[in-house]
Structure formats: structure tokens, C-alpha cells
């Protein structure tokens, strides 16, 4: 399991909006090649995500739940993953800052996949919060919509 926390200089609603905007992930998330979204509500949708690196490529279906202070994604079990879950929690701080807690937990069905692909996922997890932080910086600097 990978876990990290960081205080970012942006409001919680703004960061949650970026994390919930899964359609945009291929533009900035490491290893993510494509996304297909299925009917979306304010609190739930399903998405097919294609991840890949070198010769490895895998598409999986994920259920995405959007809460007041969190975004959680759970991959549906398949022949590769026993489980794959991400959770982003957002705690508002004063001065429009936010504590972001990010967790990625997964288990692959095969010991061989866990040893090889598991290392790729571990490395990608470490890069994900940086990718979202950079995305937030770019979007914040290029928008005048700083209030919900």
C-alpha cells in the first residue's frame, strides 16, 4: 500500500474537482493511456482505464465514488487484479489551503505480476500526487474561477 499526505495551497473543492475529472487523466497521470466514462452523476460513475508501460498494457473497469471530502475509485475484480483502490481525502485548511491524503492499495492475482507490474504501480503511485499537484498549479494559474 502506498500512502502520502501533503498540504497544498489550493482550496479543497478545487482539488476534489481535479481528482473527480477522470476524463482528463491521460493528459497528466503517469502510465494512463486512455479513459472511457460511463453514465456520470455528481456522486458516482464507472470508467474504463487503460494503463501501460513498455510491453505491459491493461484496461480495467473502475467504480468512482465522489463524496463531500473525498474521491474513491475501486477496480472491479478481474483476471489481473484481486483489488485496486485509490482514495483521495481533502481537508480544508485556513487561507484556502488543503491537506490531501492519497492512498493506493492493490493486489494482483499472480505472484509474477505482483513482482513485476506491482513495482510499476508502486512507482506510479509515488508520481501521482506530484502529477496532480502540477495539474492544480497549471489550472489555478489559468483560471479566474477561484471560488465555488
N, C-alpha and C positions, 0 to 999 in steps of 0.2 A: 504494500500500500504506500502511496505517495501522498504526503500532506505538506502544505505550506500556507503561511499567512503573511499578509502584507498590508500596511496602511497606505492607501493611495489618495492622491489629492483631488478626488472627484466624488460627487455625491453618489450614494448607494443606488438611487433609481437609475442613474446614468450607466453605471457599471452593469447592473442587472439587465438593462436593455441590450447592451452589447453581448452579454453571455446568452441571452434568450434569442438573439438574432442568428440562429444556426445557419441560415441560408448564406450568410457572409463568411462563414468559417474557412472555406477553401482559399480565400484571399489572404489569410494571415496565420492559420493554425498549421504548425508543422505536421507533415505526413498526411494531412487531409486532402484528398484529391477531388472529391465530389460529394454533393449533398442533394437529396431529393426529399422534399417535405410533403407530408400528407395532411389532410384537413387540420387546420390550426385554430385553436381557440385561445383565449387570453391565458388559460391555465394549463393546457395540455396539447401535445401533438406528437406524431410519430415521424421519424426521419430515417432514411437510409443513408448511412455514411460510408464512404469508401476511403479506407486508409491504405497507405502504401509506402514502401521504401525498397529501393533496389528491385529485387525479383518478387518480393512479398507484396501482395495486394489482397484486400479483404473488404467486402461490403457487408455491413450488419445493420439490423433494424434496432433503433433505439426509441424508447418512450421518454419524452421530455416533459417534466412537470415544472410549472412556474408558480412559485409561492411568493408571498409578500416580501420575504427577505432571503430567498434562495432560488436557485435553478438546479434541478437534479435530472440526470439522464441515466437510464438503465437499459442496457442492451438486452434484447431478448435472447435467451439461451439458444445456441445453435451448435453446429459440429466443431466450431473453433473455441468459442468462449463458454465456460461454465457460468461466468458472470463478468460484466464490465460496467462499472458505475462511476459516475463523476458527480460531485456536488460542489456547488459554489454558494457560500453564505456571505451575506452582505450586512455589516453592522455599521449604521450611520454614526459618525463622529462629528464633533463640532467643526466649524469652518469648512463645511462641505467636503469633509474627508470621509473615508470609508475603510473599515477593516474588512479585507477579503480573505476568507478561508477557502482553500481549494483542496479537494480530496479526489484522488483517482485510485480505485481499487479494482483489481481484475484477477481472474484465474482462467488459464487456458486449459482445455481438456487434455491436451497431450503434454507429457513431460518434455519432449523435444521442442515443441512450440514454446512452452513456458521458458525454456532455457535460451531460446534464440529470439523469438518475437517478443517475449516478455522483456528482454533487455531494451529493445527498441521502444516499447511502450513506456518503460521506466524513464528512458532518456527524453522522450517526447513530453512526458508529464512535467519534467523539470523546465522545459522550454515553453510550456503552455501559458503559465501565468505571465511570463515575460512578453509573449506574443499578445496577450490580452491587454497588458499594461501599455504596450506600444500602440495598439489599436485605439485604446482610450485616449491616449495623448493626441494622436492624429485627429480623431473625431472631435475632441474637445476644442482643439485649436481651430478647427474648420467649421464650427457651428456657432450660431448666436443663440441657440436654444438651450440655455443653461439652467432652465427651470422646468419642472414637470408641468 
